Amino acid sequence: MTARSIRGTVAAVLAGALALTAAACSNPDGSGAGGGAKDSVVVGIAYEPDSLSPLLGYGKDGNSKIFDGLLTYDAEMRLAPALATALPTVSDDGLTYTYQLREGVKFSDGKPFGAKDVVFTYRTILDEKTNNASRTELDAVKDITAQGEHTVVFTLKYPYAPFDRRTVLPIVPEHIAGEQDVNTGPFTTKPVGTGPYLLTGWSKGEKISFQANPDYWGGAPRVKKFTMAIIKDDDVRATRLRAGELDGAILPPNLAKGFAEDSGRKTYSATTYDYRTVTLPTHHKVTGDTAVRRALDIAVDRRTMVDKILEGAGKPAYGPVPTGSEWFAQGTERRYDLEGARRILDEAGWKPGKDGVRVKDGVRAAFPLWYLTGDKLRQEHALAYASDAKKAGIDITTQAGTWEVIEPRMRQDAVLAGGGSPGDPDFDQYTLLKSSLAGDGFNNMAWYDNPVVDRALDDGRESGERSARKTAYDTVQRELVKNPGYTFLTHIDHLYVVNDRWDGLSTQTEPHDHGLASGPWWNIEDWTPKK
């Protein structure tokens, strides 16, 4: 396997959606149809990042096109060397990771890459002055030092088992990023890296454009021009794909099936850790009531959602861990039990009112549920959830909005949210459930607060023993049965429709993502034209 063919992985957790502009309806790369140039690819994605700087979180889980990490993932999600020459050497106590770096690598401005850039990247992210919401993911790091130009040593506070998976994080050039404000400087929108592509432009709300890096250490890509068209509306994305403006797009199942008989296009399916869930904010009188949470957890018909909304492209979700994972706690599945939900509410004092909506101490069992405008899957999940809840006597009003509208309301209002990471159970569960992260951006959106879960999350993170970690994450999942601060609905298979004119396409096991770095183009630098 070549150095170039082992690149790629999952994307940063993406937030924010901007309204489509008239310019976004024109061809993103200005060349006519999406497939107009033989060495050009234009794909439609659903969201864009807030920043293109890894120091602020961009590409933290890998494949960012502009950058490389010390390690990367291959097609089977196995770790492989990237800027490092091999997987790290780990001390017997699990507290020291040593990486030997690839020599002769240059940043796209021609300056050499070295150990000082790795040290700068990690130390800057760990600096409290840096606005990186993912800083807690590197909590285990005690120190990072350079030993010469081509050796880097990480010293950990505790034996954090999945630490090597954290080193897919992109490395930035100290000589550029270190000379400006890390939070607001031009590097956030005009980055320089060692990756297979160079950024040529970012029109926010419209497109992100790249061109092949001719001096890439892994070999120059055959796809010379790559454009990501930012199209948040699923229907518009499908329309533009059918019109020939796009070479590929991520689509929900009901729209993807419309291309099934198209001989010029191919549909790719990716299994994922991507879930849809309803946040149940602790600070709301209704959603913060444990009885309401438990009732909703069994009043929802997950199987019907999979069959009707996802058309079978997914599975029921009972927590952040998919049922097929080795980390799933057997016995935590929740069966659909409407009568059981009604009993829970009755016993807790939530009695049906004249209009059928339950009331307790003068409080109606009613709350709003927000979903992202233009996201058909979230809308359909929200409507189905509200319909199921109504049968139990809970009145949910669904409302659409942008993240700019939704985020300030998250402390009190429920949200149809998404998440999921295949790297390790710590990767998603800690930021989703840790009480100390409540209110920190999109971390712990439900303001979930459970001391037992907090302790288990720490145990799972700080133990180097797999059996102890399995016990910890089993505890987390069983606590979510007793007090579910979220109603997990489905795990979703991602579907992509792509013009069938390139070889080398595949999919990985994917995170919660909307096509930015997942999808068949995770390894676009390895694509070759069909003969």
CORLIN-V395297 format. One record per backbone hydrogen bond with DSSP energy under -1.0 kcal/mol. NH is the residue of the N-H (numbers start at 1). CO is the residue of the C=O. Records with the same first field share a line. If there is no record, write none. Layout:
NH->CO + CO
This chain:
7->4
25->22
26->23
30->27
34->244
36->33
40->37
41->225
43->227
44->248
45->229
46->514
52->188
56->53
57->54
58->53
60->57
62->59
66->64
70->167
71->167
72->80
73->8
74->78
77->74
80->72
82->70
83->69
84->70
85->100
89->98
91->96
94->91
97->154
98->89
99->152
101->150
102->83
107->111
108->193
110->107
113->105
115->149
117->114
119->115
120->116
121->117
122->118
123->119
124->120
125->121
126->122
130->127
132->130
135->132
137->134
138->135
139->136
141->138
142->155
143->155
145->153
147->151
152->99
153->145
154->97
155->143
156->95
157->140
160->158
163->160
165->162
166->163
167->164
169->166
171->68
176->173
177->173
178->174
179->176
180->177
185->181
188->185
189->186
190->186
195->66
197->65
198->211
200->209
201->209
203->207
206->203
207->203
208->228
209->201
210->226
211->198
212->224
213->196
216->213
219->216
224->39
225->39
226->210
227->41
228->208
229->43
230->206
231->45
234->374
237->233
238->234
239->235
240->236
241->237
242->238
243->239
244->241
245->240
247->42
248->42
249->497
250->44
251->495
255->252
256->252
257->253
259->256
260->257
262->259
265->262
266->498
268->496
270->494
273->510
275->419
276->490
277->417
278->487
279->415
280->485
282->446
284->281
288->284
289->286
293->289
294->290
295->291
296->292
297->293
299->295
300->296
302->300
305->301
306->302
307->303
308->304
309->305
310->305
312->306
313->310
314->312
315->491
317->489
325->322
328->325
332->329
337->298
341->337
342->338
343->339
344->340
345->341
346->342
347->343
348->344
349->346
350->345
351->349 + 359
353->357
356->353
358->393
359->351
360->363
363->360
365->358
366->364
367->395
369->397
370->414
371->399
373->401
375->372
376->374
379->375
380->376
381->377
382->378
383->379
384->380
385->381
386->382
387->383
388->384
389->385
390->386
391->387
392->389
393->390
394->389
395->365
397->367
399->369
401->371
406->402
407->403
409->406
410->407
412->409
413->409
414->368
416->370
417->277 + 415
419->275
427->424
429->425
430->426
432->428
433->429
434->430
437->434
438->435
440->437
441->439
443->440
444->431
447->444
454->450
455->451
456->452
457->453
458->454
459->455
460->456
461->457
462->458
463->459
469->465
470->466
471->467
472->468
473->469
474->470
475->471
476->472
477->473
478->474
479->475
480->476
482->478
483->479
485->483
487->278
489->276
491->315
492->274
493->313
494->270
496->268
497->249
498->266
499->247
500->264
501->499
503->528
510->271
512->420
522->519
524->521
526->523
527->524
528->503
530->501
